[in-house]
Amino acid sequence: TANGNSGDVVGGGRAALQIGENGSEIGVSMVHEGISGAEATLVGTDLKWQIGKSTTLKAELASSDNKSNGINRSGAAMLAEIRHLDKKLEGKTYFRRQDGEFGLGQQKGSESGTRKYGLDGRYRLSEQLSAGGELFRQENLTTSGLRDVVAYIVEYRAEPRTSSLGARYAKDEDGLGGTSESTLLTGGLKRS
């Protein structure tokens, strides 16, 4: 698209190649913002690999370069994730990293300049009862702060009601030696 200024162009695209007949693919993407005085380019590659009927591997790697008002910023981001989904179990394990200087201004601020890894899932114990949990560590790459989180939930569904009970524990270290901890008990009742 053009914004009205001669020579200012913003554009991008993605090309992908399907691998086999199971939905696996590899792709490349590029976005360029050619705005006078604020040029930026983002390039990336991604892979989706269907490991089995219920398990998928996803990987993404991207880098960006921004030049705005004489200031150059460059950064990278990556994601690796294995996801499993069947009648009883839904879960994923993941690793994410996003440099603070990465992107074209579209990223979540809470994920900028962080590395995060963990797992979460839910297991269906019966038609009405399921149990789930989450465990992760998030590291701030700028301040060296850490956040560790452990959470679980048990949910019971009896149409039209769903009730849940759980807990969440978080420990934060601010990178300067300060530490804080919190424990939250959760419960819910909803009618659909």
DRENTISE-169074 format. One line per 3 residues: number of its first residue (from 1); their letters; for each residue x, y, z of N, C-alpha, C, CB. Coordinates in steps of 0.02 Angstrom, whole numbers, plus 50000, padded with zeros to 5 digits. Glycine has a CB too. Layout:
NUM = A = X/Y/Z/X/Y/Z/X/Y/Z/X/Y/Z  ...
This chain:
1 = TAN = 50042/49941/50000/50000/50000/50000/50044/50062/50000/49952/50000/50061  50018/50116/49976/50054/50180/49977/50016/50228/50023/50061/50210/49904  50053/50270/50059/50020/50315/50107/50010/50385/50079/50059/50318/50171
4 = GNS = 50024/50395/50016/50015/50460/49986/50080/50496/49973/49972/50503/50031  50133/50480/50010/50199/50509/49996/50233/50469/49942/50242/50511/50060  50259/50503/49893/50293/50469/49838/50350/50426/49864/50319/50520/49787
7 = GDV = 50351/50363/49847/50404/50318/49866/50393/50282/49932/50468/50355/49870  50343/50300/49972/50329/50266/50034/50285/50205/50020/50294/50314/50085  50313/50145/50033/50277/50083/50017/50282/50036/50076/50306/50050/49953
10 = VGG = 50226/50004/50093/50223/49953/50144/50196/49890/50110/50179/49974/50205  50230/49834/50121/50207/49772/50090/50238/49711/50123/50223/49772/50015  50211/49654/50106/50237/49592/50135/50204/49533/50103/50229/49591/50209
13 = GRA = 50228/49475/50123/50199/49414/50097/50227/49353/50132/50211/49409/50023  50196/49296/50116/50218/49231/50143/50211/49179/50089/50176/49212/50206  50261/49136/50085/50259/49079/50039/50270/49017/50080/50313/49086/49982
16 = ALQ = 50233/48964/50065/50238/48902/50103/50239/48843/50056/50180/48896/50153  50272/48790/50078/50276/48727/50041/50248/48673/50085/50349/48711/50018  50197/48638/50060/50169/48583/50098/50215/48522/50092/50097/48566/50074
19 = IGE = 50228/48489/50148/50272/48431/50150/50229/48370/50164/50328/48439/50204  50225/48325/50117/50185/48265/50126/50111/48280/50123/50201/48232/50192  50071/48232/50147/49999/48239/50143/49966/48246/50212/49969/48179/50107
22 = NGS = 50007/48257/50265/49979/48259/50332/49971/48330/50360/50022/48220/50378  49978/48381/50318/49970/48450/50341/50034/48484/50363/49922/48451/50396  50091/48451/50358/50155/48482/50376/50174/48532/50322/50211/48428/50384
25 = EIG = 50208/48587/50343/50229/48637/50295/50287/48678/50322/50172/48683/50277  50323/48708/50276/50377/48755/50292/50363/48819/50255/50448/48725/50273  50375/48876/50287/50358/48939/50255/50410/48993/50269/50291/48963/50278
28 = VSM = 50409/49044/50228/50450/49104/50237/50405/49165/50230/50509/49107/50185  50422/49217/50269/50381/49278/50269/50427/49339/50267/50335/49281/50331  50401/49393/50240/50437/49456/50241/50387/49514/50242/50484/49462/50180
31 = VHE = 50402/49564/50283/50363/49625/50285/50412/49683/50280/50318/49630/50350  50398/49731/50237/50441/49790/50231/50397/49853/50237/50480/49789/50164  50418/49897/50281/50386/49962/50287/50435/50014/50261/50366/49978/50362
34 = GIS = 50422/50039/50202/50467/50087/50169/50443/50158/50178/50473/50071/50096  50429/50177/50239/50405/50245/50254/50465/50290/50262/50360/50246/50317  50464/50346/50228/50520/50393/50230/50538/50412/50302/50504/50455/50189
37 = GAE = 50601/50399/50322/50624/50415/50389/50609/50362/50441/50593/50478/50411  50573/50309/50422/50556/50255/50469/50550/50189/50430/50490/50271/50507  50606/50164/50405/50605/50102/50367/50614/50043/50414/50660/50102/50313
40 = ATL = 50580/49988/50399/50585/49928/50440/50574/49867/50396/50534/49930/50498  50609/49813/50413/50601/49749/50377/50600/49693/50428/50657/49738/50326  50554/49647/50419/50549/49587/50460/50549/49527/50414/50485/49588/50505
43 = VGT = 50593/49478/50427/50594/49416/50388/50590/49358/50437/50659/49411/50344  50558/49305/50415/50551/49247/50459/50539/49183/50421/50494/49258/50507  50548/49129/50456/50533/49063/50430/50495/49024/50482/50599/49025/50409
46 = DLK = 50452/48979/50460/50413/48940/50506/50406/48868/50481/50344/48971/50516  50395/48823/50528/50388/48752/50512/50332/48725/50555/50454/48713/50525  50288/48687/50523/50236/48649/50559/50244/48577/50537/50163/48677/50544
49 = WQI = 50259/48533/50585/50271/48463/50569/50223/48420/50607/50344/48444/50584  50182/48382/50571/50134/48337/50602/50171/48273/50620/50073/48323/50554  50190/48266/50684/50231/48210/50706/50190/48145/50706/50259/48222/50777
52 = GKS = 50129/48149/50728/50083/48092/50729/50013/48119/50721/50090/48052/50795  49965/48075/50728/49895/48094/50719/49875/48150/50767/49849/48034/50729  49902/48151/50828/49880/48198/50879/49935/48247/50901/49856/48160/50938
55 = TTL = 49995/48243/50873/50050/48284/50897/50081/48325/50841/50104/48239/50929  50093/48389/50855/50119/48436/50805/50179/48474/50835/50065/48486/50783  50231/48481/50795/50288/48523/50812/50282/48588/50772/50356/48487/50797
58 = KAE = 50291/48644/50806/50289/48709/50773/50353/48746/50791/50225/48750/50794  50386/48776/50742/50446/48815/50754/50444/48878/50712/50510/48774/50739  50464/48934/50741/50467/48998/50705/50531/49034/50723/50405/49041/50721
61 = LAS = 50560/49067/50675/50620/49107/50686/50614/49169/50643/50685/49067/50669  50625/49228/50672/50618/49291/50635/50668/49342/50660/50546/49318/50641  50684/49390/50616/50726/49446/50636/50697/49510/50605/50800/49435/50614
64 = SDN = 50713/49566/50637/50688/49630/50612/50743/49682/50617/50625/49652/50651  50741/49730/50571/50786/49787/50570/50743/49849/50561/50840/49781/50513  50753/49898/50605/50715/49961/50602/50764/50020/50599/50668/49968/50663
67 = KSN = 50750/50067/50555/50789/50129/50551/50739/50186/50555/50834/50132/50485  50742/50223/50611/50694/50277/50620/50731/50337/50650/50636/50255/50665  50727/50393/50616/50758/50455/50640/50832/50446/50658/50720/50482/50700
70 = GIN = 50867/50408/50617/50939/50398/50627/50957/50346/50680/50970/50462/50645  50908/50313/50709/50920/50262/50759/50906/50193/50728/50876/50273/50823  50956/50148/50734/50948/50080/50708/50934/50032/50765/51012/50059/50670
73 = RSG = 50883/49990/50756/50866/49938/50805/50858/49872/50768/50801/49956/50844  50887/49819/50796/50881/49753/50767/50865/49704/50823/50946/49732/50730  50828/49652/50806/50811/49602/50856/50788/49538/50823/50757/49627/50904
76 = AAM = 50782/49486/50864/50761/49421/50839/50709/49391/50887/50821/49373/50831  50672/49343/50861/50623/49307/50902/50621/49235/50878/50553/49341/50898  50605/49191/50925/50599/49120/50906/50546/49087/50950/50666/49084/50913
79 = LAE = 50518/49034/50922/50467/48995/50957/50477/48922/50937/50395/49019/50940  50476/48877/50986/50474/48805/50974/50419/48778/51019/50544/48771/50989  50375/48737/50990/50317/48713/51028/50298/48643/51004/50258/48762/51021
82 = IRH = 50285/48599/51051/50257/48534/51035/50188/48532/51067/50303/48474/51060  50137/48518/51027/50068/48519/51050/50036/48450/51038/50026/48575/51015  50000/48426/51088/49966/48361/51082/49892/48372/51097/49996/48308/51131
85 = LDK = 49849/48343/51056/49777/48350/51064/49743/48285/51045/49750/48410/51022  49712/48253/51094/49670/48194/51079/49609/48196/51125/49710/48128/51089  49570/48142/51127/49507/48142/51166/49518/48151/51241/49470/48079/51154
88 = KLE = 49575/48128/51267/49588/48131/51339/49636/48187/51359/49616/48066/51362  49687/48201/51318/49741/48246/51337/49750/48303/51287/49807/48207/51343  49755/48363/51314/49772/48422/51275/49829/48456/51311/49709/48471/51267
91 = GKT = 49886/48466/51277/49942/48497/51310/49994/48522/51262/49973/48449/51357  50039/48563/51289/50095/48588/51249/50154/48601/51294/50074/48651/51211  50212/48596/51265/50274/48618/51296/50305/48668/51247/50323/48557/51312
94 = YFR = 50336/48720/51273/50357/48774/51229/50420/48810/51254/50302/48824/51220  50452/48844/51207/50508/48889/51221/50497/48950/51177/50578/48855/51208  50499/49010/51206/50492/49072/51168/50547/49121/51188/50422/49104/51178
97 = RQD = 50572/49157/51141/50620/49211/51156/50605/49269/51108/50694/49186/51149  50603/49329/51136/50593/49388/51095/50637/49444/51121/50518/49410/51096  50684/49466/51080/50728/49522/51098/50685/49585/51108/50782/49533/51044
100 = GEF = 50709/49629/51150/50673/49691/51163/50668/49737/51102/50706/49729/51218  50714/49730/51056/50715/49772/50996/50681/49739/50936/50786/49790/50978  50651/49680/50946/50621/49644/50891/50553/49672/50872/50613/49570/50909
103 = GLG = 50539/49670/50807/50472/49682/50782/50460/49749/50750/50425/49675/50837  50398/49756/50727/50375/49816/50693/50322/49853/50734/50347/49799/50623  50324/49843/50800/50277/49877/50844/50212/49841/50855/50262/49944/50817
106 = QQK = 50207/49777/50833/50145/49740/50839/50146/49688/50895/50129/49706/50774  50202/49681/50931/50209/49629/50980/50180/49648/51048/50282/49611/50988  50161/49597/51088/50137/49608/51155/50193/49636/51198/50109/49543/51186
109 = GSE = 50182/49690/51233/50233/49721/51275/50257/49675/51331/50206/49784/51304  50213/49633/51357/50232/49589/51412/50280/49534/51390/50170/49557/51443  50285/49521/51325/50330/49469/51299/50394/49498/51271/50295/49428/51246
112 = SGT = 50398/49564/51264/50456/49596/51234/50516/49592/51281/50441/49670/51217  50573/49571/51254/50633/49566/51295/50631/49510/51345/50645/49631/51330  50598/49454/51328/50591/49398/51374/50608/49331/51342/50521/49396/51402
115 = RKY = 50623/49284/51385/50629/49214/51367/50580/49177/51413/50704/49186/51374  50539/49133/51384/50488/49098/51423/50486/49025/51401/50419/49132/51415  50484/48980/51449/50477/48910/51432/50435/48875/51485/50547/48876/51426
118 = GLD = 50399/48825/51463/50355/48790/51509/50312/48739/51475/50313/48840/51546  50261/48719/51512/50213/48672/51486/50146/48685/51518/50235/48598/51498  50094/48668/51482/50027/48671/51510/49984/48617/51477/49994/48741/51501
121 = GRY = 49934/48596/51513/49892/48543/51486/49830/48531/51527/49931/48480/51482  49788/48489/51499/49725/48470/51530/49712/48397/51513/49666/48517/51505  49694/48358/51565/49679/48288/51555/49606/48276/51575/49727/48242/51597
124 = RLS = 49569/48243/51531/49499/48229/51543/49495/48162/51580/49459/48226/51476  49476/48165/51644/49471/48105/51685/49407/48066/51671/49474/48124/51759  49354/48101/51654/49290/48071/51635/49253/48121/51592/49248/48051/51699
127 = EQL = 49192/48105/51574/49152/48152/51533/49141/48218/51569/49085/48120/51515  49136/48216/51637/49122/48276/51674/49183/48307/51709/49070/48261/51725  49234/48268/51723/49289/48290/51765/49355/48296/51726/49298/48243/51823
130 = SAG = 49388/48353/51733/49454/48362/51702/49500/48398/51751/49448/48403/51635  49565/48387/51741/49616/48420/51782/49668/48450/51736/49648/48369/51833  49691/48509/51753/49740/48542/51711/49791/48579/51751/49706/48589/51663
133 = GEL = 49844/48599/51718/49896/48636/51753/49941/48673/51705/49936/48590/51796  49982/48716/51735/50029/48757/51697/50091/48766/51740/49997/48826/51678  50148/48763/51707/50212/48773/51740/50256/48811/51691/50245/48705/51762
136 = FRQ = 50282/48871/51712/50327/48907/51667/50376/48951/51705/50287/48949/51618  50429/48969/51670/50477/49018/51693/50483/49072/51639/50548/48986/51710  50479/49135/51660/50489/49191/51615/50547/49232/51640/50424/49234/51610
139 = ENL = 50595/49244/51595/50655/49282/51613/50655/49348/51574/50720/49241/51597  50667/49402/51609/50672/49467/51577/50745/49475/51555/50650/49525/51625  50757/49482/51490/50824/49484/51463/50859/49550/51476/50823/49471/51388
142 = TTS = 50822/49602/51494/50851/49668/51508/50870/49676/51582/50803/49723/51487  50824/49657/51626/50834/49668/51698/50858/49607/51736/50771/49693/51729  50860/49549/51704/50876/49484/51735/50824/49463/51786/50944/49488/51770
145 = GLR = 50765/49493/51783/50710/49472/51827/50683/49404/51806/50653/49524/51826  50655/49368/51855/50628/49301/51843/50557/49297/51869/50671/49247/51875  50516/49257/51837/50450/49240/51863/50440/49166/51853/50394/49282/51827
148 = DVV = 50426/49131/51908/50409/49060/51906/50336/49053/51925/50455/49017/51953  50299/49014/51887/50227/49005/51900/50210/48930/51897/50185/49045/51848  50170/48909/51946/50141/48842/51947/50067/48851/51961/50176/48796/52002
151 = AYI = 50025/48820/51921/49953/48827/51930/49919/48761/51913/49925/48884/51886  49862/48748/51946/49822/48690/51929/49748/48707/51938/49841/48629/51973  49707/48668/51904/49635/48678/51908/49601/48610/51899/49610/48729/51855
154 = VEY = 49547/48599/51936/49504/48541/51928/49436/48569/51909/49501/48496/51993  49407/48541/51857/49343/48567/51832/49292/48510/51826/49353/48601/51762  49231/48525/51849/49176/48476/51845/49119/48507/51805/49152/48455/51916
157 = RAE = 49098/48472/51752/49044/48496/51709/48983/48451/51715/49067/48500/51636  48928/48481/51734/48863/48447/51735/48814/48497/51705/48841/48425/51809  48802/48490/51640/48762/48539/51603/48698/48555/51641/48746/48513/51533
160 = PRT = 48683/48617/51647/48712/48676/51616/48765/48711/51659/48658/48725/51599  48790/48678/51712/48837/48711/51758/48908/48682/51752/48812/48704/51830  48957/48725/51765/49026/48705/51769/49055/48735/51833/49067/48727/51706
163 = SSL = 49087/48694/51873/49119/48720/51933/49194/48704/51930/49087/48691/51998  49235/48746/51960/49307/48737/51958/49338/48757/52024/49338/48776/51900  49396/48726/52037/49434/48741/52097/49508/48734/52078/49415/48694/52157
166 = GAR = 49548/48783/52100/49619/48780/52081/49661/48824/52124/49628/48798/52010  49725/48827/52106/49773/48869/52142/49827/48891/52093/49804/48831/52203  49858/48948/52109/49912/48975/52068/49965/49004/52115/49886/49031/52019
169 = YAK = 50027/48984/52105/50083/49008/52144/50131/49044/52097/50118/48950/52182  50154/49102/52116/50202/49140/52076/50258/49166/52121/50168/49198/52039  50319/49162/52096/50376/49190/52130/50412/49236/52081/50424/49133/52157
172 = DED = 50423/49298/52102/50455/49348/52060/50520/49370/52092/50409/49408/52048  50573/49374/52051/50637/49403/52072/50650/49462/52025/50696/49350/52069  50665/49521/52054/50668/49581/52013/50736/49594/51981/50651/49639/52055
175 = GLG = 50785/49550/51989/50851/49560/51959/50898/49601/52002/50843/49594/51893  50872/49631/52056/50913/49670/52102/50917/49636/52171/50884/49742/52110  50890/49576/52175/50891/49540/52238/50824/49538/52274/50941/49569/52283
178 = GTS = 50776/49577/52251/50710/49578/52282/50669/49518/52259/50673/49643/52267  50631/49489/52305/50589/49431/52290/50520/49441/52318/50621/49365/52317  50470/49420/52281/50401/49420/52307/50368/49355/52285/50361/49482/52282
181 = EST = 50323/49331/52327/50287/49270/52314/50213/49281/52325/50312/49211/52358  50172/49245/52286/50100/49250/52296/50068/49182/52283/50069/49304/52251  50016/49169/52320/49976/49108/52310/49903/49130/52304/49986/49056/52369
184 = LLT = 49871/49106/52253/49802/49125/52240/49760/49061/52235/49796/49167/52175  49709/49057/52275/49661/49002/52269/49604/49027/52225/49635/48980/52339  49582/48985/52180/49529/49005/52133/49471/48957/52136/49557/49009/52061
187 = GGL = 49414/48982/52121/49354/48941/52118/49304/48976/52073/49324/48929/52189  49263/48937/52042/49214/48967/51998/49153/48923/51988/49245/48982/51931  49098/48955/51971/49036/48921/51955/49005/48961/51899/48989/48915/52017
190 = KRS = 48990/48928/51844/48957/48964/51788/48902/48921/51759/49008/48983/51734  48855/48955/51729/48798/48922/51698/48799/48941/51624/48731/48943/51732  48793/48891/51582/48794/48905/51509/48726/48902/51479/48839/48856/51473
